[in-house]
């Protein structure tokens, strides 16, 4: 018999403290958006240096410290970061997905960048005018202008898009988890994102819906 009161999952007292995991945190004010509604963000320390069960600690941080209602479902959207030939269909799918998330009291997880399926999810969130927790989990050092994010706690970042790039943050996401890894290690955040989603599922015993649209090896 497992003596753990939570079915074998580590108790919060057994998890690494969040200050051992985070290199920075704060809020992002997007210049092309209402500056009164900043998005919250955290930056992890280098992924190779994170202690065991770090994803569980991050999940607990989201649930307890980010001012969000606890979800009844997670919707994880993954797929292509490229352009789509069937944009009207994808736009309609994104609108329906966001509507379903609102009805189900779900959180939406994406890769967080303003390109491909991530862009269309953000656009649908904006169109809905609903307060839907939309979390972007992105590779920190692949982010355009990542140098403007201080590696300190409780910072405010003014984020301006001044050039064409596929690696700007999508401005209608309202929470970001920026995972530090080697600069050329695009996609290294994917496993950590999956671990966070699984940890939230385990903590709240809620369903996770995975939606995959095109994509490559990282999607699998």
Secondary structure, 3 states (H helix, E strand, C coil): CCCCCCCCCCCHHHCCCHHHCEEEEEEEEECCCCCCCCEEEEEECCHHHCCCCHHHHHHHHHHHHCCCCCCCEEEEEEECCCCCCCHHHHHHHHHHHHHHHHHHCEEEEECCECCHHHHHHHHHHHHHCCCCCEEEEEEHHHCCCHHHCCCCCCEEEEECCCCCCCCCECCCCCEEEEECCCCCCCCCHHHHHHHHHHHHHHHHCCEEEEEEECCCHHHC
